[in-house]
Amino acid sequence: MSTLAEMDRLTPEEIVAELDRFIVGQRKAKRAVAIALRNRWRRQQVPPELRDEIAPKNIIMIGPTGVGKTEIARRLARMAQSPFLKIEASKFTEVGYVGRDVESMVRDLTELAVNMVKAEERVKVEEQAGRIAEERILDILLPARIVPSEQEDAAHWEGSLEVVRQGAADKDAQQSATREKLRRLLHEGRLSDRFVDVEVQDSGRPLVEVFSSFGLEEMDVSLKDMFGHMFPKKTKRRKVRVGEALALLAQEEAQRLIDMDQVIETAVHRVEQSGIIFLDEIDKIAGRGETHGPDVSREGVQRDLLPLVEGSTVTTKYGMVKTDHILFIASGAFHVSKPSDLVPELQGRFPIRVELDSLSKEDFVQILTQPENALIVQYKALLATEGVELNVTEDAIATIAEIAFEVNERMENIGARRLYTVMERLLEEISFEAPKLARTTVTITSEEVRKTLNDIIADVDLSRYIL
């Protein structure tokens, strides 16, 4: 299903309902991203002369860590089948300093899109590639020149084949009959353990090392591609079982059947029209007026980022990619800095600002139990693999939520991530002894939760290291 068709099916209300399945609370943020996603479909419906003039309304999410900022963006991209890249703004440096340049995020997004489209095309040609691979295996098992004659031993092909000795005039029919019997044995899996020699393409490329402080990743990849095309493709012979040979040859044939020019064209179009870049930790580059120390390039990164967000053209190994309609979703805790510390031009490119709420005890209870990927559900599934049935009472869940909330209040507020730490500490002994507890039921009560965690919570200094 295409991206636009998928967006056509989802109204803003349905998008919010879908996000509610996995993320607790944060109604304002969900509504903002739902509108942004729907606006992409709306833009495709307006007249072409106006379509290019409608710029995406980029979003900046403000809130403490662990409240769902990244998860909202990730689920949104998965819903729309859009190319999605999450990257930390703190990885980038101003041009001229050692580090990644901001344009690399567009190159990474394009690479992801190409792989996404390629995987979709591979599914389409999978059946045809399998048939071709099967014929190649049969050619290996029964070469055209080998037809059992009166001097040859047909037992070489196992007694089940029972190749009939015939005269020279019937050799073609005999060859065809033998091939069909081999095909039947292949489908039945009776030849899977037989070893065959297959010729497969050698994917290795000449080793090229590039020493440069600017555009290292792109230059390195481009040179490798250039040298890879200059040298003829090599093949290598491998001795593998028939089952593995079928998979190898099917993969090789699928690669040949895929039209890479069409894949690249589709991928670039998808990036330009529906790509999403989630720029995390943007508050780390929000400092202004700092011209010394490790933060020397903060404002420079903002100014390098500005053309991408405004709309520019980036050179990638797949061609030129326009960023005019890529949706940028930025997020940050903004504990030290504030959004107004960003350069004014960049502020103007993030017109939608959403403040996410800190999580309450009630939110923690819901995170533990309600979403489809709830934390309690995950731990139950993990221990079930050892034959252990985990039962956590409602009182225990409430106590876990209360402790996580209390620790967040007393120390650094890391949101829902605190639940992972608390749960791991709580179930440490059970997880370690699980192989010995097979076919048993383990019940966690409120008293056991407090007994396991209270000593740590009471010691503030110790809890800073453990929780």
Wavefront OBJ file of the C-alpha trace (Angstrom):
o trace
v 0.000 0.000 0.000
v 1.329 3.406 -0.922
v 2.042 6.096 1.594
v -0.645 8.451 0.283
v -3.232 5.680 0.210
v -2.423 4.888 3.811
v -2.832 8.540 4.836
v -6.074 8.707 2.879
v -7.545 6.060 5.143
v -6.595 7.746 8.415
v -8.373 10.822 9.721
v -6.727 12.847 12.517
v -9.058 11.197 15.013
v -8.068 7.728 13.797
v -4.369 8.640 13.938
v -4.745 9.710 17.580
v -6.652 6.501 18.366
v -3.839 4.456 16.804
v -1.222 6.299 18.840
v -3.295 5.707 21.997
v -2.741 1.965 21.556
v 0.947 2.369 22.373
v 1.419 5.731 24.098
v -0.214 6.913 27.320
v -1.443 10.510 27.576
v 0.146 13.425 25.667
v -3.109 14.336 23.923
v -1.840 17.699 22.638
v 1.255 16.182 21.011
v -0.785 13.417 19.377
v -3.247 15.919 17.934
v -0.418 18.067 16.554
v 1.301 15.198 14.714
v -2.056 13.840 13.495
v -2.869 17.170 11.874
v 0.636 17.381 10.359
v 0.276 13.915 8.847
v -3.191 14.595 7.470
v -2.006 17.884 5.974
v 0.424 15.915 3.819
v -2.457 14.089 2.188
v -4.407 17.333 1.876
v -1.474 18.954 0.072
v -1.582 16.225 -2.574
v -5.219 17.069 -3.306
v -4.723 20.779 -4.055
v -3.969 22.061 -7.597
v -0.351 21.434 -8.709
v 0.464 25.140 -8.995
v -0.340 25.618 -5.295
v 0.968 22.264 -4.060
v 4.634 23.196 -4.115
v 3.926 26.423 -2.238
v 2.509 24.644 0.806
v 5.371 23.989 3.221
v 5.141 21.406 6.011
v 4.361 22.759 9.477
v 7.334 21.480 11.445
v 6.833 20.597 15.096
v 8.950 21.114 18.184
v 8.116 18.979 21.219
v 9.100 20.327 24.611
v 9.151 18.035 27.621
v 11.319 15.923 29.928
v 12.911 12.727 28.751
v 10.927 9.518 28.774
v 7.443 10.987 28.264
v 6.891 9.673 24.729
v 8.350 12.245 22.308
v 10.394 9.769 20.270
v 7.734 7.063 20.393
v 5.078 9.403 19.008
v 7.254 10.279 16.007
v 8.280 6.652 15.404
v 4.713 5.321 15.527
v 3.578 8.138 13.244
v 6.147 7.216 10.603
v 5.272 3.523 10.829
v 1.590 4.320 10.418
v 2.186 6.318 7.242
v 4.876 3.956 5.897
v 7.140 6.983 5.603
v 10.942 6.985 5.565
v 11.815 7.902 9.152
v 15.144 8.871 10.676
v 15.789 9.610 14.339
v 19.022 11.405 15.032
v 20.512 13.463 17.853
v 21.297 17.087 17.072
v 24.305 16.902 19.376
v 26.077 14.635 16.851
v 26.538 17.455 14.418
v 29.171 20.169 14.308
v 29.565 23.314 12.307
v 31.290 22.913 8.943
v 35.024 23.120 9.542
v 34.978 21.174 12.808
v 35.524 17.442 13.218
v 32.148 15.712 13.248
v 29.136 14.972 11.064
v 27.683 17.666 8.846
v 23.928 18.202 8.973
v 23.370 17.139 5.352
v 24.326 13.587 6.298
v 20.886 13.155 7.883
v 19.253 13.581 4.457
v 21.690 11.079 2.943
v 20.906 8.619 5.732
v 17.166 9.111 5.215
v 17.545 8.482 1.483
v 19.512 5.305 2.140
v 16.745 4.091 4.453
v 14.117 4.858 1.816
v 16.019 2.965 -0.885
v 16.282 -0.077 1.378
v 12.580 0.209 2.217
v 11.472 0.329 -1.429
v 13.952 -2.386 -2.355
v 12.475 -4.688 0.281
v 8.979 -4.013 -1.069
v 10.088 -4.834 -4.617
v 11.840 -7.983 -3.439
v 8.535 -9.272 -2.087
v 6.926 -8.705 -5.499
v 9.565 -10.718 -7.392
v 10.086 -13.340 -4.701
v 7.940 -15.996 -6.396
v 9.523 -15.502 -9.811
v 13.032 -15.495 -8.330
v 12.230 -18.746 -6.529
v 11.190 -20.421 -9.776
v 14.362 -19.299 -11.548
v 16.500 -20.469 -8.623
v 14.778 -23.846 -8.718
v 15.595 -24.252 -12.404
v 19.237 -23.377 -11.715
v 19.392 -26.016 -8.981
v 17.905 -28.604 -11.314
v 20.488 -27.684 -13.951
v 23.203 -28.355 -11.371
v 21.681 -31.638 -10.232
v 21.034 -32.848 -13.786
v 23.264 -31.141 -16.373
v 21.985 -31.378 -19.926
v 24.864 -33.575 -21.045
v 24.250 -36.215 -18.395
v 21.705 -38.788 -19.494
v 22.052 -42.252 -17.986
v 22.955 -44.702 -20.732
v 23.453 -48.425 -20.721
v 27.024 -47.931 -19.506
v 26.042 -45.542 -16.657
v 24.738 -46.371 -13.242
v 21.329 -44.785 -12.640
v 21.650 -45.611 -8.954
v 23.719 -42.426 -8.664
v 20.390 -40.538 -8.480
v 19.015 -42.765 -5.673
v 16.780 -45.762 -6.158
v 13.640 -43.626 -6.071
v 14.483 -42.086 -9.439
v 14.701 -45.405 -11.303
v 15.827 -43.849 -14.550
v 14.802 -46.083 -17.430
v 17.553 -47.002 -19.843
v 16.466 -46.094 -23.282
v 17.941 -45.685 -26.664
v 19.460 -42.512 -28.011
v 16.172 -41.463 -29.638
v 14.428 -41.315 -26.235
v 17.143 -39.411 -24.388
v 15.298 -36.074 -24.498
v 12.149 -37.580 -23.024
v 14.236 -39.423 -20.446
v 16.015 -36.195 -19.510
v 12.678 -34.424 -19.068
v 11.220 -37.242 -16.967
v 14.299 -37.380 -14.762
v 14.202 -33.614 -14.297
v 10.568 -33.737 -13.187
v 11.347 -36.515 -10.716
v 14.169 -34.392 -9.331
v 11.783 -31.459 -9.076
v 9.330 -33.582 -7.113
v 12.065 -34.747 -4.743
v 13.179 -31.146 -4.343
v 9.659 -30.017 -3.399
v 9.366 -32.881 -0.934
v 12.603 -31.818 0.725
v 14.336 -35.142 0.078
v 17.312 -33.433 -1.581
v 17.781 -30.677 0.986
v 20.788 -32.327 2.655
v 22.656 -33.025 -0.571
v 25.685 -30.816 -1.210
v 26.031 -28.971 -4.516
v 28.531 -26.506 -5.966
v 26.977 -23.166 -6.862
v 28.387 -20.044 -8.513
v 27.331 -16.882 -6.702
v 28.379 -13.289 -7.167
v 31.191 -12.079 -4.956
v 29.851 -8.987 -3.215
v 33.262 -7.911 -1.986
v 34.572 -4.609 -3.307
v 38.071 -3.214 -3.482
v 39.067 -1.730 -0.156
v 39.260 2.033 -0.475
v 40.366 4.190 2.414
v 39.598 7.885 2.343
v 41.347 10.382 4.573
v 39.306 13.537 4.784
v 37.800 15.713 7.488
v 34.801 16.767 5.404
v 32.038 14.603 3.944
v 33.935 11.459 4.884
v 30.968 9.096 4.784
v 29.675 10.235 1.392
v 33.105 10.392 -0.240
v 34.005 6.945 1.033
v 30.769 5.378 -0.255
v 30.969 7.163 -3.613
v 34.521 6.004 -4.276
v 33.653 2.436 -3.325
v 30.729 2.504 -5.764
v 32.905 3.985 -8.487
v 35.611 1.343 -8.118
v 32.956 -1.347 -7.770
v 31.583 -0.455 -11.223
v 35.036 -0.166 -12.805
v 35.980 -3.740 -11.999
v 34.024 -6.659 -13.499
v 31.797 -8.561 -11.117
v 33.393 -11.715 -9.848
v 31.789 -14.977 -8.911
v 32.899 -17.549 -6.434
v 32.117 -21.242 -6.108
v 30.576 -22.443 -2.860
v 29.717 -25.962 -1.713
v 26.451 -25.776 0.197
v 23.399 -27.882 0.862
v 20.572 -27.714 -1.643
v 18.290 -25.856 0.759
v 20.862 -23.119 1.339
v 21.723 -23.020 -2.358
v 18.071 -22.353 -3.216
v 17.993 -19.397 -0.813
v 21.274 -17.975 -2.162
v 20.239 -18.267 -5.791
v 16.750 -16.886 -5.100
v 18.302 -13.848 -3.435
v 20.659 -13.344 -6.365
v 17.871 -13.684 -8.920
v 15.642 -11.280 -6.980
v 18.444 -8.735 -7.090
v 18.584 -9.085 -10.881
v 14.827 -8.807 -11.305
v 14.563 -5.580 -9.286
v 14.746 -2.436 -11.388
v 17.115 -0.340 -9.260
v 16.542 2.793 -11.343
v 12.841 2.597 -10.537
v 13.613 1.811 -6.893
v 15.820 4.894 -6.557
v 13.285 7.111 -8.287
v 10.491 5.899 -6.007
v 12.667 6.196 -2.881
v 13.766 9.754 -3.644
v 10.161 10.753 -4.355
v 9.075 9.169 -1.070
v 11.777 11.010 0.874
v 10.891 14.333 -0.710
v 7.130 13.987 -0.269
v 6.710 11.988 2.947
v 10.075 11.757 4.718
v 10.190 12.454 8.462
v 13.329 13.480 10.350
v 13.098 13.388 14.138
v 15.742 15.727 15.485
v 16.228 14.833 19.142
v 18.093 16.856 21.766
v 17.737 20.090 19.842
v 18.040 21.927 23.158
v 21.695 20.845 23.256
v 22.458 23.187 20.343
v 20.239 26.014 21.598
v 22.945 27.932 23.460
v 23.729 31.321 21.981
v 26.761 33.564 22.171
v 29.145 30.785 23.209
v 32.383 31.044 21.295
v 34.738 28.889 23.309
v 35.036 25.396 24.739
v 33.363 22.220 23.438
v 30.180 24.100 22.523
v 31.918 26.419 20.073
v 29.851 25.266 17.102
v 26.348 25.260 18.633
v 25.023 28.293 16.802
v 26.912 27.221 13.695
v 25.001 23.913 13.679
v 21.737 25.836 13.856
v 22.731 27.955 10.868
v 23.796 24.839 8.922
v 20.478 23.207 9.828
v 18.430 26.200 8.723
v 18.740 25.660 4.915
v 17.621 22.024 5.268
v 14.535 22.970 7.254
v 13.750 25.910 4.950
v 14.193 23.747 1.872
v 17.342 23.042 -0.083
v 18.856 20.423 -2.365
v 21.267 17.835 -0.974
v 23.631 15.758 -3.079
v 23.443 12.036 -2.311
v 24.809 8.989 -4.102
v 21.265 8.442 -5.417
v 21.030 11.908 -6.928
v 19.732 15.271 -5.791
v 17.182 15.257 -2.964
v 15.016 18.275 -2.160
v 14.153 18.875 1.492
v 11.324 21.383 0.905
v 8.578 19.003 2.031
v 10.386 16.779 4.527
v 8.664 17.010 7.908
v 11.048 17.909 10.722
v 9.988 17.049 14.265
v 12.385 18.426 16.869
v 12.343 17.643 20.552
v 14.183 18.600 23.681
v 13.843 18.806 27.437
v 14.952 22.464 27.514
v 15.983 22.250 31.175
v 18.843 24.711 30.820
v 18.019 26.511 27.586
v 14.649 27.486 26.123
v 13.219 27.448 22.596
v 13.757 31.195 22.295
v 17.515 30.536 22.557
v 17.417 29.089 19.039
v 18.328 31.510 16.271
v 15.193 33.425 15.195
v 15.218 32.035 11.654
v 15.169 28.457 12.957
v 12.423 29.254 15.458
v 10.267 30.487 12.594
v 10.642 27.129 10.819
v 9.064 25.263 13.749
v 5.692 27.014 13.995
v 3.977 24.267 15.993
v 5.178 23.967 19.582
v 3.777 21.317 21.869
v 4.558 20.941 25.543
v 4.406 17.374 26.794
v 3.261 16.670 30.338
v 5.329 14.994 33.011
v 4.054 11.527 33.880
v 1.968 11.000 37.016
v 1.515 7.879 39.142
v -1.676 7.102 37.252
v 0.202 7.395 33.956
v 2.799 4.926 35.215
v 0.056 2.435 36.112
v -1.378 2.737 32.605
v 2.064 2.377 30.980
v 2.598 -0.828 32.940
v -0.718 -2.384 31.938
v -2.716 -0.739 29.129
v -0.680 -0.397 25.882
v -0.376 -3.423 23.617
v 3.352 -3.432 24.345
v 2.868 -2.787 28.086
v 5.866 -3.449 30.286
v 4.122 -6.105 32.392
v 3.057 -7.919 29.203
v 6.663 -7.916 27.983
v 8.037 -9.410 31.192
v 5.304 -12.049 31.302
v 6.156 -13.096 27.748
v 9.902 -13.238 28.508
v 9.465 -15.450 31.577
v 6.896 -17.634 29.819
v 9.707 -18.807 27.527
v 11.214 -20.465 30.618
v 7.871 -21.979 31.613
v 7.342 -19.430 34.412
v 3.953 -17.778 34.765
v 4.339 -14.274 36.178
v 1.416 -12.774 38.075
v 1.649 -9.161 39.257
v -1.202 -8.035 41.499
v -2.942 -4.690 41.051
v -1.563 -3.508 44.402
v 1.950 -4.420 43.270
v 1.517 -2.472 40.036
v 0.322 0.564 41.978
v 3.319 0.290 44.313
v 5.765 -0.003 41.385
v 4.246 3.119 39.832
v 4.420 4.975 43.151
v 8.081 4.086 43.682
v 9.047 5.062 40.114
v 7.247 8.383 40.509
v 8.880 9.030 43.883
v 12.380 8.313 42.572
v 11.787 10.627 39.606
v 10.698 13.373 41.992
v 13.710 12.994 44.274
v 16.319 12.580 41.578
v 16.593 13.150 37.844
v 13.203 12.885 36.127
v 13.684 10.348 33.331
v 9.997 9.670 32.839
v 8.787 6.196 31.892
v 12.356 4.958 31.518
v 12.433 4.788 35.316
v 9.939 1.941 35.137
v 12.444 -0.178 33.223
v 15.035 0.328 35.935
v 12.586 -0.430 38.744
v 11.196 -3.534 37.022
v 14.649 -4.922 36.254
v 15.682 -4.495 39.882
v 12.419 -6.025 41.097
v 12.607 -9.109 38.857
v 16.366 -9.606 38.966
v 16.241 -12.663 41.239
v 13.327 -14.257 39.366
v 14.992 -13.705 35.985
v 18.200 -15.280 37.258
v 16.476 -18.321 38.777
v 13.867 -18.725 36.012
v 15.377 -21.907 34.493
v 14.934 -23.620 37.883
v 11.355 -22.357 38.263
v 9.912 -24.038 35.160
v 6.211 -24.924 35.310
v 5.615 -22.684 38.322
v 3.618 -19.504 38.973
v 5.363 -16.546 40.572
v 3.156 -13.897 42.155
v 4.471 -10.418 42.892
v 2.624 -8.593 45.686
v 2.855 -5.063 47.004
v 4.687 -6.277 50.094
v 7.340 -8.000 47.989
v 7.820 -4.878 45.879
v 8.455 -2.743 48.965
v 10.664 -5.387 50.533
v 12.847 -5.571 47.425
v 13.080 -1.842 46.695
v 12.602 0.033 49.965
v 16.182 -0.403 51.188
v 17.486 1.150 48.009
v 14.965 3.995 48.014
v 15.684 4.775 51.674
v 19.392 5.268 50.950
v 19.404 8.348 48.755
v 23.111 8.181 47.962
v 22.914 4.504 46.976
v 19.760 4.991 44.916
v 21.518 7.595 42.789
v 23.788 4.824 41.503
v 21.256 1.974 41.290
v 17.998 3.667 40.337
l 1 2 3 4 5 6 7 8 9 10 11 12 13 14 15 16 17 18 19 20 21 22 23 24 25 26 27 28 29 30 31 32 33 34 35 36 37 38 39 40 41 42 43 44 45 46 47 48 49 50 51 52 53 54 55 56 57 58 59 60 61 62 63 64 65 66 67 68 69 70 71 72 73 74 75 76 77 78 79 80 81 82 83 84 85 86 87 88 89 90 91 92 93 94 95 96 97 98 99 100 101 102 103 104 105 106 107 108 109 110 111 112 113 114 115 116 117 118 119 120 121 122 123 124 125 126 127 128 129 130 131 132 133 134 135 136 137 138 139 140 141 142 143 144 145 146 147 148 149 150 151 152 153 154 155 156 157 158 159 160 161 162 163 164 165 166 167 168 169 170 171 172 173 174 175 176 177 178 179 180 181 182 183 184 185 186 187 188 189 190 191 192 193 194 195 196 197 198 199 200 201 202 203 204 205 206 207 208 209 210 211 212 213 214 215 216 217 218 219 220 221 222 223 224 225 226 227 228 229 230 231 232 233 234 235 236 237 238 239 240 241 242 243 244 245 246 247 248 249 250 251 252 253 254 255 256 257 258 259 260 261 262 263 264 265 266 267 268 269 270 271 272 273 274 275 276 277 278 279 280 281 282 283 284 285 286 287 288 289 290 291 292 293 294 295 296 297 298 299 300 301 302 303 304 305 306 307 308 309 310 311 312 313 314 315 316 317 318 319 320 321 322 323 324 325 326 327 328 329 330 331 332 333 334 335 336 337 338 339 340 341 342 343 344 345 346 347 348 349 350 351 352 353 354 355 356 357 358 359 360 361 362 363 364 365 366 367 368 369 370 371 372 373 374 375 376 377 378 379 380 381 382 383 384 385 386 387 388 389 390 391 392 393 394 395 396 397 398 399 400 401 402 403 404 405 406 407 408 409 410 411 412 413 414 415 416 417 418 419 420 421 422 423 424 425 426 427 428 429 430 431 432 433 434 435 436 437 438 439 440 441 442 443 444 445 446 447 448 449 450 451 452 453 454 455 456 457 458 459 460 461 462 463 464 465 466 467
